[in-house]
Amino acid sequence: MKKILIIILCFVIGIKVSAQGTNEDILKSEYKKAYLEYNQKLSEEKTAQNYYNMCSVVFQLNDFKSAKKYCNQALNIIEKEKHPDKELSSDIYAMMGYINSDYYNNTDVTLDYYNIAKSLKESIDNTDKYELAKLYTAMGILYKRTNNEEISKDYFQKALNLIDTEEGKYKLLRAKIYKETGDYEKAIIEIENAGDYKNYILSGEIYKKYAQSIKDEKKAKEYFIMSEKEYEKYPKEMQIEYKPEQDNAQYPYDTMENIQKGSEYLKTDERKAPEYFERAILINPNNAKIYTYIAMVYAKEYSKEKNYLKSEVVKYINKAIETAPYSYEIKKDCADIYRILKLNKEADKLLKTSK
């Protein structure tokens, strides 16, 4: 089987697994080993725990469709049991909420899963405080997204009340909460002291939000540049080798492989191309270079008298510039693409802003 690289986005942090699987440190540093181990265990015994473990790993790999499939299978098992394990059940329901929130953006369904998970976790003696705090944080984000600010603040505060220790994963979770509440200076302190748990995507977002919130232009520019540098660190630090179950998987995990497939479909079946481009973006949404690659693919097809693709080219150029507003390299790439569209004035204007 062909080995490919994956950029792992760790938005759900500190996954907890039981003694049946590998521990949190292995999940954090050796996803390939975890995936292979869980896959083997699942082939031997189709338990709710094993399905949940597989769901956790593929979710970290941004394979949301597979994660939902494994999580549904875990749910089917626990819902048929007379006395299901409460802690495992709460983790499964929470994970279904995370999946529906992060990928499917289904607010009502997400909230239903969160509330079931919350009731279960709060009813467990000596419940895992970190897992409960992570759930409260997710609920706070969901309520904030739906403009229920007061409820959102209550959940963020509940989470903070549970995570008063100095361990790295708690610092990371606090940084996430402070980013959501707009306490960017506190978020910066937490993220910069998270040690091995530091998340470059999250730190990039925090620096960017802080830069946007301050009036000091010099300081804002400094933090925008820091933000961009954090994003650039991410793919170098987090690439690992991974072996999918099938060579002909519908959606490959590698960014450039997805862009290549999208490019091929653009020539044969244009309706399928956007699926692969969106998959490439899902893998690493904060890498501006990805947007320039996609813009170039569309521009090359545009140059073959497919004039209707112009809007797609411009859309991805704008995304690239928005993602890396201070990068000369990105602006130079975008200017070159503008010239393919014969938009020379836009190209010249873009390069002038880079000086």
C-alpha angles and dihedrals in degrees: 000000000000117000118221137181124250131199103215118212110204101198092138102058132199102015110202121215132176130246088272090076139033118293130257095267092056091048089051098049107021111040092158092057091045093049094049093045094049092045090054093048091049092052088053099043127012099210129152089247093053092047089049092049091053090047091053094053098045090045088058087051090054093244091138097168092056090043090055091047093052092043092051089052090051090049092050089057099046093045090058094050119096094216109020120186105268096210094049091044092052091050092051094049090047091050091051086054093050091050094049092045099046100040113012095036090212104156100185095047091044092052092049091055092044092052093050091048091047093051091050096046094047091051094055118096110235091006117188101272094200093054091047091048090050089053092048088051092052090049090049090053091048093051090046090052090053092048095251092135099167094050089044092054091049092056093046089052091048089053093048091050089059099046108057097133128103099234114129098246091052090051089051092051091047089051089054091050094047090050089055093047093047095247091133098162090055089045090053092052092050097046093046091053097044092101114193089002094063111131114207094202091053094044089049090053092048094050090047093050091047091050090052092049100054128078096209100102095197093051091043091054090048091055093044088056091047088051092053091048091053091053090049092053092056103076093042093052101039107042115119137167116258134180116210121213092247133033091217097051109161093233116034115211097225116096098220092044089057091049090049091051091047089051091052093050090048086066097043111022112009094188092069098047098081091057091064095042090052089049090054089052093048090057093057114359095173098058106101091196090069091060091050091051091053092044089052092051091053091043092055090053090045089057088061089069094271091134094167089072092069093094091054091052092051092046093058093042088056091048091051093051092044090052096048107022095166101043114112091192092057093046090049090052091048092048090053089052092049088056090056086057088048089242094137095157091056090048093051092046091051093052092047090058089055095062 
